[in-house]
Amino acid sequence: MEDMEVSVVDAAARQESLKRLDVLVGEWVVEAEFPGMEVPPGRSVFEWTLDGQFLVQRTEAPNPAPDGLAIIAVDPETGGCTQHYYDSRGVVRLYAMTFDEGVWQLLRESPDFSPLSFRQRYVGYVSEDGDTIRGAWEIARGESAAWERDFSLSYRRSR
């Protein structure tokens, strides 16, 4: 049997990356602001799975937003995180993710499981008490295009 490939990130660094995500664990009210539309709030739950090695996010959203499932994992090469995203439209995406010093960022700049017709990023700011995240999704329609706000997306802890 061949030797298993050794990860670049050691176990302590992996655990530290995962520990930073603890602030997300729980149930949240999700509020989206789409231009020209009034949308009722949704719900999102974050919970650890598989012995705390992955963080799962399940989101129930009113139209026009889809319901979603995301699995957050530590990238073994960088120690950063990845978010594997799936939704009720059948969309599958892979985001590079960071969660440092109260700033949550998701970034998709290259094709993955679906074509890349636009670049996409989310930047959210966690309140000091950890009970609110205010942020927005942005898009850029081209490799060198400027980022434009797509819609605001905020989380408010409910439990």
N, C-alpha and C positions, 0 to 999 in steps of 0.2 A: 504494500500500500504506500502511495506517495505521501510525503510530508504535507501537512496542511499549510496553506499559505499564511505567513505571519502578518498580522495587521500592523500598519504603520503607527497607529494610535494605540498607546498602551491602555490597560484596563482602568487605571486611575483617571486618565484624561477623558476616557469615554464616560465614566461615571460622573465626572464633573460637568460634562456637556449635558448629560441627562438631568442632573440635579437642577440646572438652571431653568428647566422647563416645568418644574413643580408648580410654579405660580399659575400655570394654565389649568391645572387639574381642577375639575369641578364643573358646575353647570352655569351657563352664561345666557343672557338675553342678547341676541344679535340684532343690531339696528343698521339697516342699509339705507342710504339716501341716493336714489337714482334721479338724475336730472328730469324734472317735469313729472315725477310720479310720487305718489304717496304709497309707501309699502309698510304693512304691519310688521312687527318684529318677528324674528325667528328664534331658534333655540340651538345652542351648541353645547355638547358635553365632551370634555377631555378626560381620558382615563388611561392609566398604565395597563399594559398587557404583556404577556409572555415574560413573567418574572421581572417586570419593570424595564425591559430592554427596548420597548417601543411605546410611544404615546399615540393613542387613537383619538381622533376627533370625529364625532358624528354630528352633522348639522341638519336640522329640519328648517326649511325656508319657505316662505310664501312666494307665489309668483311675483315677479318674473325670475327670481333666483331658483336654482335647482337645489334639491337635497344633496348632501355630500358626505363623503367618507374620506378621511385623510389619515395616513400612517406616517408618523414622524420617527426618523431613525438617525443615529449618529453615522456620519460618513467615515468609514474606517481609514480613509486616506488623509483627510484634512482635520478631523475632529469637529468639523462643523456639522450641520444637520441637513437632511433632505426631507422634503415632504412629498409623499406619493399621494396624489389627489385623484379621486374618482367621484363622478356625480351622476344624478338621475337622467342626464341627457346622454350618458355613455361616454362622456369626456374623461380621458385619462391624461394626467400631466405630472411632470416631475419638477419640483422647485428646489433650488438651493435655498437653505434657510439659515438665518442667524437669529440668536436671541441673546443679546448682550446689553448690560447696563440699561435695562428698561426699554429697549428698542427691539421689536420683532420685525424681521424682514423676510420676505419671500421673493424670489427672483427666478424668472424663466426667460432665458435669452437664446435658447437654441431648441431645435426640434427634438422631441423625445418620442413618446408613444402617439402623439398627434402632430400634424404639421404645425409649423410656426408661421401664422399669418400676421402676428404682431408680438412684440415683446411685452412682458407683463411683470409688474412688481406690486407688492403690498408693503407698506411701512406703517406700523402701529406703535404707539407710545403707551407704555404701561404706567398707570398712576402710582404714586408713592405707596399707597395702601394695597396695591395689587388687585384692586377690585374693578378697574375700568381700563380698557384698551381703546384708544381713539386712533383711527387710521384711515387710509384710503388706498384703493387699488388704482394703479396708473397703467396706461398702455402707451406704446410707441409703435407706430405703424411703419416700420422700416428699420434697417440696421443702424442708421445714424440719425433717425428721427428723434425729436425731443419727447420727453415724457409728458403726457397729458393726463389729467385726472379723469378716471373712468367713473368711479363712484366711491362715496365714503362708506366705511364699514367699521362699526364700533361694537365692542363687547362690554357688557355690564354683568358682573357676577351676580347670580341669583341664589347660589348655594355653594 
